[in-house]
Amino acid sequence: MKRALISDVHSNLEALTAVLEDIKSHGITEIYCLGDVIGYGPNPRECLDIVMKLPVCILGNHDQAAMFDPDGFNPVALRAVYWTREQLEQGTNASDVNRRWDFLGELPRSRDEGERLFVHGSPREPTNEYIFPEDVYNQRKMQVLFDRTPLYCFQGHTHIPGVFTMSGDFLSPDECQYEYRFTGDKALVNVGSVGQPRDGDPRPCYVILSDESVIFRRIDYDPEETIQKIYAQPDLDNMLGDRLREGR
């Protein structure tokens, strides 16, 4: 059975819509979201309303920050958190507002399916720990992470898609020709970001997961509508729009 894994939507409605259309074109109906539905972008309510219909969503650090005191956020991200929080307090009626907050408050930190673990950050710290490509040179960290991985772990958080292997490599989608076939060895798979890619490719990224492999998908969309929405909000730094053009 195939399913789609998305992550780091970050309130980018246009990117999310494009990705969901591509998923639908492949006949896939089961979609997991690995967190950070909100934050940074201009459409938190709309993105939440879409993701709330999915069978699985994991708590991301920006989702958590909207509910509690943000910790470790830079000034640009912090202003976006507070703006997002204000947007979630608005709605056509109180039931919509409460429904969104209840959804966020009930998000799990991980999902364990035996050989497969789904998190936002890492198998050690599901919500907040980053695993960057350069961490392959930190053998101690990677050993701890693999020790906590049942067989495959799927995550987001860094916005940089690729596969960490037991042999100490990080394979970008380009390096594995956009498909990584499972070998039976442990692997950590970053599914990339829908709403704010940071690997130099501005196209939204998600993966199609099957029993045999993960396939990385990059989807064309026009970011300008999202960018102009960000520019129109004084509490969202223009940089959050600018970076969508470059994938940084």
FENGIFEN-V117961 format. One line per field, one symbol per residue. burial: # if it has 24 or more other ideal C-beta (glycine too) atoms within 12 Angstrom, else .. A space follows every 50 residues. Layout:
# FENGIFEN-V117961
burial: ???
This chain:
# FENGIFEN-V117961
burial: ..##################.##....#..#################### ##.#.############..#......#########.##...........# #.##..#####....#########.########.##....##..##.##. ################...####..#.#.#.#...##############. #########....######.#.#..##.##..#.##...##.###.#.
